[in-house]
Every structure is written in C-alpha cells, then in structure tokens.
C-alpha cells in the first residue's frame, strides 16, 4: 500500500534501486540527469519513511520488488500511470 504513494517515475527509480543500481546507472537507464534521480530518491525516502539507500533496498527485497522482470515491472508502472491519469 505504501507503494501507491509513489509516482510512476518514482516506482521505476525504486525498482532500479531495489535491483542494486547506483544513481548514475539509473540516470543512464532513464536518460535523466543524476540530480533528477537524486530528487526522485529523496521523494521516495519521504513517502516510504526510509532514511538511507540500504533501507530502501531492504524494503524492496522484503516485498520481492527485485524478483519482477523488467517487463513485469514496466506493466506495473504503466498501470500506475493509467490509474493516476484516470483519477485526475
């Protein structure tokens, strides 16, 4: 349920964090600046009430986030985008 608070982009960043990627690697995958990724990470920390990256990774591992394939995760993120768009 806490993951519902995350935007689609934050979910995507969270997936990459849970998979062990660095901010720089995430920025490369998303074609974004590292600072943009850092802002997303800070927002994720606020929303999930975590204080550091290792707690985010643990949070993701405990919920099996890293076990999703990239395709499954993309489907989840696309669904979150559609739900938010329809709610607006």
C-alpha positions in Angstrom: 0.0 0.0 0.0 2.9 2.4 0.7 4.0 2.0 -2.9 0.7 3.5 -4.0 2.0 6.9 -2.8 4.9 6.7 -5.4 4.5 8.2 -8.9 5.2 6.1 -11.9 8.7 7.5 -12.3 9.4 7.0 -8.5 8.3 3.4 -8.9 10.7 3.0 -11.8 13.5 4.5 -9.8 12.6 2.4 -6.8 12.8 -0.8 -9.0 16.3 0.2 -10.1 17.3 0.9 -6.5 16.0 -2.5 -5.4 17.9 -4.1 -8.2 21.1 -2.6 -6.9 21.8 0.2 -9.4 23.5 3.4 -8.5 22.0 6.8 -9.1 24.3 7.3 -12.1 23.3 3.9 -13.6 19.6 4.8 -13.0 20.1 8.2 -14.7 21.7 6.4 -17.7 18.8 4.0 -18.0 16.2 6.7 -17.7 18.0 9.2 -19.9 17.8 11.7 -17.0 20.4 13.8 -15.0 21.8 12.3 -11.9 20.4 15.2 -9.9 16.9 14.4 -11.2 17.3 10.8 -9.9 18.6 12.1 -6.6 15.4 14.2 -6.3 13.3 11.1 -7.0 15.2 9.1 -4.4 14.7 11.9 -1.8 11.0 11.9 -2.6 10.8 8.1 -2.3 12.6 8.3 1.1 9.9 10.8 2.3 7.0 8.8 1.1 8.3 5.4 2.4 9.7 6.9 5.5 13.2 5.5 5.0 16.4 7.2 5.8 19.0 5.6 3.6 19.5 3.6 0.5 20.2 0.3 2.2 16.7 0.6 3.9 15.2 1.2 0.5 16.9 -1.9 -0.9 15.8 -3.9 2.1 12.2 -2.6 1.7 12.2 -3.7 -1.9 13.7 -7.1 -1.2 11.2 -7.7 1.6 8.4 -7.1 -0.9 10.0 -9.0 -3.7 10.5 -6.0 -5.9 13.8 -7.2 -7.3 12.1 -10.5 -8.3 10.0 -8.9 -11.0 11.3 -9.0 -14.5 11.8 -5.7 -16.3 8.7 -6.4 -18.4 6.5 -7.2 -15.4 7.7 -4.0 -13.7 7.1 -1.9 -16.8 3.5 -3.3 -16.9 3.0 -2.3 -13.2 4.4 1.2 -13.8 2.2 1.7 -16.9 -0.8 0.6 -14.9 0.0 3.1 -12.1 0.3 5.8 -14.7 -3.1 5.0 -16.2 -4.8 4.9 -12.7 -3.3 8.3 -11.8 -4.3 9.7 -15.1 -7.9 8.5 -14.8 -8.2 9.8 -11.2 -7.2 13.3 -12.3 
